[in-house]
Amino acid sequence: MTIVYIAWLTLREAGRRRILWLLGALSVAFLVLFAIGFRLIYAEVLAQLPDSGLDGEAASFFTIAGLYAVNFIIIMVSVLSTVDTVSGEIASHSVHSVVAKPIRRREVILGKWLAFALLVVTAVALLGGGVILICWISSGYLIPNAVTGLALIALEGIILASLTLLGGTRLSTLANGIAVFMLFGLSFLGGWTEQIGGYVGNQSAIRVGIVTSLLLPTEALWKRAAYLMQPPLFQQFASTPFAVTSIPSPAMVWYALLYCTVIVVLAVRAFGSRDL
């Protein structure tokens, strides 16, 4: 119950800082813009390719493009909403009002983690679910494995939020944000190196991507999600930015879950041993 209470306080603080209001308002604006763009572009494609039988593939392409944008928004939300929650409270000494009470330090970290995990899941459901719903309403096409794909995107955001929590126990807010985004940049670059290596058949490039995925499995999760949510015909066009030539295995998903668990445990231990 203490963990749940800390989570509620964290979400309440996010509301006080208008994070939740901004997230809600900008999510609605994003979905409205996507709906307008989808209807206009999809109608133009159908006019250019009448009776081609590629209606579903065209709808899938635009939906994956929207989810690609959602993926980056979730990354930004996961890091920026979490980056100041521990280091900022330590720097301002406001954390003393919490840890001085009969509350274990691990309950503070786990409560904050639960709050931001719920925030990430809500954002993915709102944005990702909205994109998929708009596609279905506008074109009648429903992408395959939608729930699984959105779950993988949510896991990606939760991993980044967990990593940011860990960094906040030892680093300043600015250093923490830079470190997490730099790690994500390495993962992103390694992921594209792996995909290009898969396209040209370069095994060394594929291995580089696998190593960076072990360092931070976020890009591998997106590639797995994109692969699952695309029709088989779509995968034949490997030159598109959303085609997956080197497919992350289900074992990478299990590794990502283990990775997230270890990061949370390290955050609990680091905060517990931190001199406040």
C-alpha positions in Angstrom: 0.0 0.0 0.0 2.9 2.3 0.7 4.2 1.8 -2.9 0.8 2.5 -4.3 0.6 5.7 -2.2 4.0 6.9 -3.4 2.8 6.2 -7.0 -0.3 8.3 -6.4 1.8 11.1 -5.0 4.1 11.0 -7.9 1.2 11.1 -10.4 -0.3 14.0 -8.4 3.0 15.8 -8.6 3.1 15.2 -12.4 -0.4 16.7 -12.5 0.7 19.7 -10.5 3.5 20.3 -12.9 0.9 20.1 -15.7 2.7 17.1 -17.3 -0.5 15.1 -17.5 -2.5 18.0 -18.9 0.2 18.7 -21.6 0.4 15.0 -22.5 -3.3 14.8 -22.9 -3.7 18.0 -24.9 -0.8 17.3 -27.2 -1.9 13.7 -27.7 -5.3 14.9 -28.9 -3.6 17.4 -31.2 -1.3 14.6 -32.6 -4.2 12.3 -33.3 -6.3 15.0 -35.0 -3.3 15.9 -37.3 -2.7 12.2 -38.0 -6.4 11.6 -38.8 -6.4 14.5 -41.3 -3.2 13.5 -42.9 -4.2 9.8 -43.1 -7.5 10.6 -44.8 -6.0 13.0 -47.3 -3.0 10.8 -48.3 -4.9 7.5 -48.2 -7.6 9.0 -50.5 -4.9 10.2 -52.9 -3.2 6.7 -52.9 -6.5 5.0 -53.7 -7.1 7.5 -56.5 -3.6 6.8 -58.0 -3.8 3.0 -57.6 -7.5 2.1 -58.3 -8.3 -1.6 -58.0 -4.7 -2.5 -57.3 -5.5 -4.7 -54.3 -2.9 -2.9 -52.2 -5.4 -1.0 -50.0 -4.4 -2.9 -46.9 -0.6 -2.5 -47.6 -1.1 1.3 -48.1 -3.1 1.6 -44.9 -0.5 -0.5 -43.1 2.4 1.7 -44.3 0.7 4.9 -43.0 -0.2 3.3 -39.7 3.3 2.0 -39.1 4.6 5.5 -39.9 2.2 7.0 -37.3 3.3 4.4 -34.8 7.0 5.2 -35.6 6.3 8.8 -34.5 4.4 7.5 -31.4 7.4 5.4 -30.5 9.7 8.5 -30.4 7.1 10.5 -28.4 7.0 7.7 -25.9 10.8 7.7 -25.6 10.7 11.5 -24.9 7.9 11.2 -22.4 9.6 8.3 -20.6 12.9 10.1 -20.1 11.8 13.7 -19.6 9.0 12.9 -17.2 11.3 10.8 -15.1 14.7 12.6 -15.3 14.1 15.0 -12.4 12.0 12.9 -10.1 14.9 11.5 -8.0 17.9 13.8 -8.7 15.7 16.9 -8.4 14.3 15.9 -5.0 17.8 15.1 -3.7 19.2 18.4 -5.0 16.3 20.4 -3.4 16.4 18.2 -0.2 12.6 17.7 -0.5 13.4 13.9 -0.5 14.1 14.3 3.3 10.4 14.9 4.0 9.7 11.4 2.6 12.6 9.2 3.7 12.5 10.7 7.3 9.1 9.0 7.8 8.7 5.3 8.4 9.0 4.6 4.7 11.6 2.3 3.3 13.7 3.8 0.5 12.9 0.9 -1.8 9.2 1.8 -1.5 10.0 5.3 -2.7 11.8 4.0 -5.8 9.2 1.3 -6.5 6.3 3.7 -6.1 7.9 6.2 -8.5 8.6 3.4 -10.9 5.0 2.2 -10.8 3.7 5.7 -11.4 5.9 6.3 -14.5 5.2 2.8 -15.8 1.4 3.6 -15.6 2.1 6.9 -17.3 4.0 5.2 -20.2 1.3 2.5 -20.6 -1.4 5.2 -20.7 0.4 7.2 -23.2 1.0 4.2 -25.5 -2.7 3.2 -25.2 -3.8 6.7 -26.0 -1.4 7.5 -28.8 -0.8 4.1 -30.3 -4.4 2.9 -29.8 -5.6 6.1 -31.4 -3.4 5.7 -34.5 -4.6 2.1 -35.0 -8.3 3.1 -34.4 -8.0 6.0 -36.9 -6.6 3.6 -39.5 -9.4 1.1 -38.9 -12.1 3.8 -39.1 -10.7 5.5 -42.2 -9.7 2.4 -44.2 -11.4 -0.6 -42.6 -7.9 -2.2 -42.2 -6.8 -3.4 -38.8 -3.1 -4.1 -38.4 -2.1 -7.6 -37.1 -0.8 -8.2 -33.6 -1.8 -4.7 -32.5 -1.9 -5.4 -28.8 1.4 -7.3 -28.8 3.1 -4.4 -30.8 1.8 -1.8 -28.4 2.9 -3.8 -25.4 6.5 -4.0 -26.9 6.5 -0.2 -27.4 5.3 0.2 -23.8 8.1 -2.0 -22.5 10.6 0.1 -24.4 9.3 3.2 -22.6 9.3 1.5 -19.2 12.9 0.4 -19.7 14.0 4.0 -20.5 12.0 5.3 -17.5 13.7 2.6 -15.3 17.1 3.5 -16.6 16.4 7.2 -16.0 15.4 6.4 -12.4 18.6 4.5 -11.9 20.6 7.4 -13.3 18.8 9.9 -11.0 20.1 8.1 -7.9 23.7 9.0 -8.7 23.8 11.7 -11.4 22.5 15.2 -11.6 19.4 15.9 -13.7 21.3 17.2 -16.7 24.0 14.5 -16.7 21.3 11.8 -16.3 19.3 13.1 -19.3 22.4 13.3 -21.4 23.5 9.8 -20.4 20.2 8.1 -21.2 19.7 9.9 -24.5 23.3 9.0 -25.5 22.7 5.3 -24.7 19.5 5.4 -26.7 21.4 7.0 -29.6 23.9 4.2 -29.5 21.0 1.6 -29.5 19.3 3.5 -32.4 22.4 3.6 -34.5 23.2 0.0 -33.7 19.7 -1.1 -34.7 19.9 0.6 -38.1 23.4 -0.8 -38.6 21.9 -4.3 -38.0 19.0 -3.6 -40.4 21.3 -2.4 -43.2 23.6 -5.3 -42.5 20.7 -7.7 -42.9 19.7 -6.0 -46.2 23.1 -6.3 -47.7 24.0 -9.6 -46.0 26.8 -8.3 -43.9 27.1 -10.5 -40.8 29.6 -8.2 -39.0 27.1 -5.3 -39.2 24.3 -7.6 -37.8 26.5 -8.6 -34.9 27.2 -4.9 -34.1 23.5 -4.4 -33.9 23.0 -7.4 -31.6 25.7 -6.1 -29.2 24.2 -2.7 -29.0 20.8 -4.3 -28.4 22.3 -6.1 -25.4 23.5 -2.8 -24.1 20.1 -1.3 -24.4 17.3 -3.4 -26.1 15.0 -0.5 -26.9 15.5 -0.4 -30.7 15.2 -4.2 -30.9 11.8 -4.0 -29.2 10.6 -1.4 -31.8 11.9 -3.6 -34.6 10.1 -6.6 -33.2 6.9 -4.6 -32.8 7.2 -3.2 -36.3 7.7 -6.7 -37.7 4.7 -8.2 -35.9 2.4 -5.3 -37.0 3.1 -5.5 -40.7 1.5 -7.8 -43.3 3.9 -10.4 -44.9 3.7 -8.6 -48.3 5.0 -5.4 -46.7 8.2 -7.2 -45.5 9.2 -7.8 -49.2 9.9 -4.1 -49.7 13.0 -4.0 -47.6 13.9 -0.5 -48.9 11.2 1.1 -46.9 12.2 2.7 -43.5 9.9 0.4 -41.6 10.7 -3.0 -43.1 12.7 -5.3 -40.8 15.4 -7.3 -42.5 17.1 -8.6 -39.3 14.2 -9.7 -37.0 14.8 -9.7 -33.3 13.9 -13.0 -31.8 11.4 -13.6 -29.0 14.4 -14.3 -26.7 15.2 -10.6 -27.0 11.9 -9.7 -25.5 12.6 -12.0 -22.5 16.0 -10.4 -22.3 14.4 -6.9 -22.2 12.1 -8.0 -19.4 15.1 -9.3 -17.4 17.0 -6.1 -18.3 14.2 -3.9 -16.9 14.0 -6.0 -13.7 17.8 -5.7 -13.1 17.7 -2.0 -13.7 14.9 -1.5 -11.2 16.8 -3.6 -8.6 20.0 -1.6 -9.2 18.0 1.6 -8.8 16.6 0.4 -5.4 20.1 -0.6 -4.2 21.7 2.6 -5.4 19.1 4.8 -3.7 19.2 2.7 -0.6 23.0 3.3 -0.3 22.9 6.9 -1.3 24.1 9.5 1.3 21.2 12.0 1.5 
